[in-house]
Amino acid sequence: MTDDDLIAKYAAEAQKSIEDEAQKRIAESVDPVYEEKLRATSLFEVLNSADLVPAIFARLGSVRAALDGHGGGIEVESFAKLNSDFGHSLDFVLDLTGACLSCGAAPGTLDGIKADLEADSEISNVRFSSKLLDTFDELGREFILEYGNVEFV
């Protein structure tokens, strides 16, 4: 076994452990029946309702454990309905709320939110409010713009 193989093996084991722990923490704080109902409901049906943010949360993976566990939240800044040859989809501009503002882990959180939501067939694009950049110091802003893998508008 090469060093690269060993590193990959340990990385996969660590990722599985992180995923398992995240799912355990999420399960402790949600109503599984309500969560399943939200996941099964089209986002188009809840766009202008109080269920929109919970429906977005229901579509998140392990990044949700960080948001829930650290007192963070998501706010929908805006959305656009897009039409294409492939059907209808949504383009969201999101903002973080609560303890997530100016957190050192925010670049990873933003990237996780984007990846999880864009995996949903109804969501074509997730971007973040440029207001978020104002919550970071200069070094944090530079870091998130360079390595965050997300777009700010």
MARBA-260166 format. One record per residue (C-alpha): residue in one letter; x, y, z. Coordinates in nm, 3 decimals. Example, Ala and Ser with C-alpha at 12.3 -4.5 7.8 and 13.67 -1.06 7.14 Angstrom:
2
<node r="A" c1="1.230" c2="-0.450" c3="0.780"/>
<node r="S" c1="1.367" c2="-0.106" c3="0.714"/>
REM end
This chain:
153
<node r="M" c1="0.000" c2="0.000" c3="0.000"/>
<node r="T" c1="0.145" c2="0.335" c3="-0.103"/>
<node r="D" c1="0.138" c2="0.649" c3="0.110"/>
<node r="D" c1="-0.126" c2="0.795" c3="-0.119"/>
<node r="D" c1="-0.342" c2="0.483" c3="-0.078"/>
<node r="L" c1="-0.310" c2="0.503" c3="0.299"/>
<node r="I" c1="-0.399" c2="0.873" c3="0.300"/>
<node r="A" c1="-0.703" c2="0.805" c3="0.080"/>
<node r="K" c1="-0.814" c2="0.520" c3="0.306"/>
<node r="Y" c1="-0.790" c2="0.733" c3="0.621"/>
<node r="A" c1="-0.963" c2="1.025" c3="0.448"/>
<node r="A" c1="-1.253" c2="0.801" c3="0.345"/>
<node r="E" c1="-1.283" c2="0.662" c3="0.699"/>
<node r="A" c1="-1.275" c2="1.011" c3="0.848"/>
<node r="Q" c1="-1.538" c2="1.135" c3="0.600"/>
<node r="K" c1="-1.766" c2="0.842" c3="0.683"/>
<node r="S" c1="-1.726" c2="0.909" c3="1.055"/>
<node r="I" c1="-1.806" c2="1.279" c3="1.007"/>
<node r="E" c1="-2.114" c2="1.193" c3="0.796"/>
<node r="D" c1="-2.238" c2="0.941" c3="1.053"/>
<node r="E" c1="-2.197" c2="1.186" c3="1.341"/>
<node r="A" c1="-2.366" c2="1.465" c3="1.144"/>
<node r="Q" c1="-2.665" c2="1.245" c3="1.060"/>
<node r="K" c1="-2.691" c2="1.139" c3="1.426"/>
<node r="R" c1="-2.696" c2="1.502" c3="1.541"/>
<node r="I" c1="-2.950" c2="1.601" c3="1.278"/>
<node r="A" c1="-3.177" c2="1.309" c3="1.372"/>
<node r="E" c1="-3.174" c2="1.425" c3="1.736"/>
<node r="S" c1="-3.316" c2="1.766" c3="1.649"/>
<node r="V" c1="-3.571" c2="1.711" c3="1.371"/>
<node r="D" c1="-3.913" c2="1.560" c3="1.331"/>
<node r="P" c1="-3.850" c2="1.288" c3="1.070"/>
<node r="V" c1="-4.210" c2="1.286" c3="0.945"/>
<node r="Y" c1="-4.211" c2="1.663" c3="0.888"/>
<node r="E" c1="-3.864" c2="1.644" c3="0.728"/>
<node r="E" c1="-3.976" c2="1.376" c3="0.484"/>
<node r="K" c1="-4.287" c2="1.578" c3="0.400"/>
<node r="L" c1="-4.069" c2="1.884" c3="0.327"/>
<node r="R" c1="-3.828" c2="1.683" c3="0.109"/>
<node r="A" c1="-4.122" c2="1.537" c3="-0.085"/>
<node r="T" c1="-4.283" c2="1.879" c3="-0.140"/>
<node r="S" c1="-4.178" c2="2.076" c3="-0.445"/>
<node r="L" c1="-3.994" c2="2.396" c3="-0.359"/>
<node r="F" c1="-4.217" c2="2.571" c3="-0.611"/>
<node r="E" c1="-4.514" c2="2.496" c3="-0.382"/>
<node r="V" c1="-4.353" c2="2.663" c3="-0.078"/>
<node r="L" c1="-4.174" c2="2.959" c3="-0.241"/>
<node r="N" c1="-4.388" c2="3.223" c3="-0.076"/>
<node r="S" c1="-4.459" c2="3.045" c3="0.250"/>
<node r="A" c1="-4.304" c2="3.000" c3="0.592"/>
<node r="D" c1="-4.207" c2="2.646" c3="0.484"/>
<node r="L" c1="-3.946" c2="2.764" c3="0.232"/>
<node r="V" c1="-3.648" c2="2.782" c3="0.469"/>
<node r="P" c1="-3.741" c2="2.456" c3="0.649"/>
<node r="A" c1="-3.773" c2="2.291" c3="0.304"/>
<node r="I" c1="-3.428" c2="2.420" c3="0.214"/>
<node r="F" c1="-3.288" c2="2.288" c3="0.543"/>
<node r="A" c1="-3.450" c2="1.949" c3="0.475"/>
<node r="R" c1="-3.245" c2="1.927" c3="0.155"/>
<node r="L" c1="-2.911" c2="1.983" c3="0.330"/>
<node r="G" c1="-2.673" c2="1.703" c3="0.417"/>
<node r="S" c1="-2.410" c2="1.701" c3="0.690"/>
<node r="V" c1="-2.357" c2="2.079" c3="0.670"/>
<node r="R" c1="-2.694" c2="2.106" c3="0.841"/>
<node r="A" c1="-2.546" c2="1.962" c3="1.160"/>
<node r="A" c1="-2.304" c2="2.254" c3="1.174"/>
<node r="L" c1="-2.579" c2="2.508" c3="1.112"/>
<node r="D" c1="-2.818" c2="2.355" c3="1.366"/>
<node r="G" c1="-2.549" c2="2.283" c3="1.623"/>
<node r="H" c1="-2.391" c2="2.626" c3="1.615"/>
<node r="G" c1="-2.701" c2="2.842" c3="1.610"/>
<node r="G" c1="-2.681" c2="2.937" c3="1.245"/>
<node r="G" c1="-2.951" c2="2.978" c3="0.991"/>
<node r="I" c1="-3.030" c2="3.060" c3="0.632"/>
<node r="E" c1="-3.232" c2="3.348" c3="0.494"/>
<node r="V" c1="-3.356" c2="3.360" c3="0.136"/>
<node r="E" c1="-3.246" c2="3.697" c3="0.002"/>
<node r="S" c1="-3.409" c2="3.640" c3="-0.337"/>
<node r="F" c1="-3.499" c2="3.373" c3="-0.587"/>
<node r="A" c1="-3.571" c2="3.351" c3="-0.956"/>
<node r="K" c1="-3.773" c2="3.092" c3="-1.142"/>
<node r="L" c1="-3.583" c2="2.975" c3="-1.448"/>
<node r="N" c1="-3.726" c2="2.799" c3="-1.752"/>
<node r="S" c1="-3.520" c2="2.592" c3="-1.991"/>
<node r="D" c1="-3.554" c2="2.302" c3="-2.231"/>
<node r="F" c1="-3.495" c2="2.079" c3="-1.927"/>
<node r="G" c1="-3.785" c2="2.221" c3="-1.723"/>
<node r="H" c1="-3.822" c2="2.466" c3="-1.440"/>
<node r="S" c1="-3.560" c2="2.536" c3="-1.176"/>
<node r="L" c1="-3.473" c2="2.790" c3="-0.910"/>
<node r="D" c1="-3.184" c2="3.029" c3="-0.866"/>
<node r="F" c1="-3.140" c2="3.130" c3="-0.501"/>
<node r="V" c1="-2.945" c2="3.409" c3="-0.336"/>
<node r="L" c1="-2.901" c2="3.312" c3="0.029"/>
<node r="D" c1="-2.769" c2="3.481" c3="0.340"/>
<node r="L" c1="-2.646" c2="3.323" c3="0.662"/>
<node r="T" c1="-2.792" c2="3.428" c3="0.994"/>
<node r="G" c1="-2.713" c2="3.381" c3="1.360"/>
<node r="A" c1="-2.382" c2="3.242" c3="1.475"/>
<node r="C" c1="-2.274" c2="3.157" c3="1.121"/>
<node r="L" c1="-2.192" c2="3.520" c3="1.053"/>
<node r="S" c1="-1.817" c2="3.573" c3="1.055"/>
<node r="C" c1="-1.746" c2="3.216" c3="1.165"/>
<node r="G" c1="-1.408" c2="3.084" c3="1.058"/>
<node r="A" c1="-1.577" c2="2.777" c3="0.912"/>
<node r="A" c1="-1.811" c2="2.984" c3="0.693"/>
<node r="P" c1="-1.627" c2="2.909" c3="0.364"/>
<node r="G" c1="-1.681" c2="2.538" c3="0.416"/>
<node r="T" c1="-2.038" c2="2.595" c3="0.530"/>
<node r="L" c1="-2.120" c2="2.803" c3="0.223"/>
<node r="D" c1="-1.961" c2="2.546" c3="-0.007"/>
<node r="G" c1="-2.153" c2="2.265" c3="0.166"/>
<node r="I" c1="-2.484" c2="2.451" c3="0.139"/>
<node r="K" c1="-2.424" c2="2.522" c3="-0.230"/>
<node r="A" c1="-2.326" c2="2.162" c3="-0.309"/>
<node r="D" c1="-2.615" c2="2.007" c3="-0.117"/>
<node r="L" c1="-2.879" c2="2.238" c3="-0.262"/>
<node r="E" c1="-2.753" c2="2.223" c3="-0.620"/>
<node r="A" c1="-2.780" c2="1.845" c3="-0.598"/>
<node r="D" c1="-3.157" c2="1.896" c3="-0.580"/>
<node r="S" c1="-3.314" c2="1.876" c3="-0.927"/>
<node r="E" c1="-3.527" c2="2.186" c3="-0.864"/>
<node r="I" c1="-3.230" c2="2.408" c3="-0.784"/>
<node r="S" c1="-2.998" c2="2.515" c3="-1.063"/>
<node r="N" c1="-2.789" c2="2.776" c3="-0.885"/>
<node r="V" c1="-2.710" c2="2.892" c3="-0.531"/>
<node r="R" c1="-2.529" c2="3.217" c3="-0.471"/>
<node r="F" c1="-2.480" c2="3.420" c3="-0.157"/>
<node r="S" c1="-2.552" c2="3.776" c3="-0.060"/>
<node r="S" c1="-2.252" c2="4.008" c3="-0.078"/>
<node r="K" c1="-2.366" c2="4.140" c3="0.263"/>
<node r="L" c1="-2.198" c2="3.830" c3="0.405"/>
<node r="L" c1="-1.860" c2="3.961" c3="0.296"/>
<node r="D" c1="-1.905" c2="4.261" c3="0.526"/>
<node r="T" c1="-1.915" c2="4.029" c3="0.828"/>
<node r="F" c1="-1.560" c2="3.907" c3="0.768"/>
<node r="D" c1="-1.237" c2="4.085" c3="0.843"/>
<node r="E" c1="-1.005" c2="4.159" c3="0.552"/>
<node r="L" c1="-0.820" c2="3.827" c3="0.577"/>
<node r="G" c1="-1.147" c2="3.633" c3="0.601"/>
<node r="R" c1="-1.289" c2="3.813" c3="0.296"/>
<node r="E" c1="-0.977" c2="3.741" c3="0.093"/>
<node r="F" c1="-0.985" c2="3.376" c3="0.197"/>
<node r="I" c1="-1.351" c2="3.319" c3="0.116"/>
<node r="L" c1="-1.325" c2="3.495" c3="-0.219"/>
<node r="E" c1="-1.017" c2="3.294" c3="-0.315"/>
<node r="Y" c1="-1.108" c2="2.950" c3="-0.177"/>
<node r="G" c1="-1.481" c2="2.956" c3="-0.101"/>
<node r="N" c1="-1.597" c2="2.807" c3="-0.434"/>
<node r="V" c1="-1.909" c2="3.021" c3="-0.410"/>
<node r="E" c1="-2.037" c2="3.334" c3="-0.582"/>
<node r="F" c1="-2.148" c2="3.652" c3="-0.406"/>
<node r="V" c1="-2.399" c2="3.896" c3="-0.554"/>
REM end
